[in-house]
Amino acid sequence: MQIFDDRYKITFFPLLLGVIGSNVLIVNIMGSFILGIFSVLLVNWNLDQRYSFLIAIGFCGSLTTMSSLALENIVMIENKQILNVMVNTVANVGFSFLTLYGGRISITQLLQ
């Protein structure tokens, strides 16, 4: 199925340290940073809750690639690369947390 094949091509790009899918990591970091910024703007600008759903679930949810991360990890598990699964998961989740927090701090500093 062409749509399925195109959707997951992002997982076939260069690896960082031979383990982490660089494009998946970059997209997850970008989406987390955007969500961090918006989470502060939502409160500061007293925006309607609908905008939160639009940005958080709609835009950031479709931008980030949790399904691609899961597919990468399943392929590594099938290839018995358990340490790589752990490194990939920790990197994606860890950097996503850090960049979301970084986005919140950045926009808070800009608004002061």
C-alpha positions in Angstrom: 0.0 0.0 0.0 1.6 3.3 -1.2 0.3 5.5 1.6 1.7 3.2 4.3 5.1 2.9 2.6 5.4 6.7 2.2 4.3 7.4 5.8 7.2 5.2 7.3 10.0 6.2 4.9 11.2 8.6 7.5 12.5 5.6 9.4 15.0 4.8 6.6 17.1 7.9 7.0 20.6 8.2 8.5 21.3 7.0 12.1 23.0 8.9 14.8 25.6 6.8 16.6 24.4 3.9 14.4 21.3 3.5 16.6 18.9 6.5 16.7 16.9 7.4 13.6 17.9 11.0 13.1 14.8 12.2 11.3 12.4 10.7 13.8 14.4 12.3 16.6 14.5 15.7 14.9 10.7 15.7 14.2 9.9 14.6 17.8 12.2 17.4 19.2 10.6 20.0 16.9 7.1 19.0 17.9 7.9 19.0 21.6 9.5 22.5 21.4 6.5 23.9 19.6 4.1 22.3 22.1 6.2 23.8 25.0 5.9 27.3 23.5 2.2 27.0 22.9 1.5 25.6 26.4 2.8 28.9 27.8 1.1 31.1 25.2 -2.2 29.4 25.9 -2.1 30.5 29.5 -0.5 34.0 29.0 -2.9 35.0 26.2 -5.9 33.4 27.9 -6.8 31.5 24.7 -9.9 29.3 24.4 -9.3 25.6 25.2 -10.2 24.7 21.6 -6.9 26.2 20.4 -5.1 24.0 22.8 -6.7 21.0 21.1 -5.9 22.4 17.6 -2.2 22.9 18.3 -1.5 20.1 20.8 -3.5 17.3 19.4 -3.9 18.4 15.8 -0.6 20.0 14.7 1.9 18.6 17.2 0.2 15.3 17.4 0.4 14.8 13.6 3.9 16.3 13.4 5.6 14.1 15.9 6.2 10.5 14.9 5.5 8.2 17.8 4.4 5.5 15.4 7.7 5.7 13.5 9.6 5.4 16.8 7.5 2.4 17.7 8.2 0.8 14.3 12.0 1.5 14.6 12.0 -0.2 18.0 10.0 -3.2 16.8 12.4 -3.7 13.9 15.3 -3.5 16.4 13.6 -6.0 18.7 13.1 -8.4 15.9 16.8 -8.1 15.1 17.6 -8.7 18.8 19.1 -5.2 19.2 17.7 -4.6 22.7 20.4 -2.1 23.8 19.7 -0.1 20.7 15.9 -0.1 21.5 16.7 1.3 25.0 19.1 4.0 23.6 16.6 5.0 20.9 13.7 5.2 23.3 15.6 7.1 26.0 17.0 9.6 23.4 13.6 10.3 21.8 11.6 10.5 25.0 14.4 12.3 26.9 15.1 14.9 24.3 11.3 15.4 23.8 10.9 16.2 27.5 14.0 18.5 27.5 12.9 20.5 24.4 9.3 20.8 25.6 10.7 22.3 28.8 13.1 24.4 26.8 10.3 25.8 24.7 8.4 26.7 27.8 11.4 28.5 29.3 12.3 30.3 26.0 8.8 31.7 25.5 8.5 32.7 29.2 11.7 34.6 28.9 10.6 36.3 25.7 7.3 37.4 27.2 8.9 39.0 30.3 
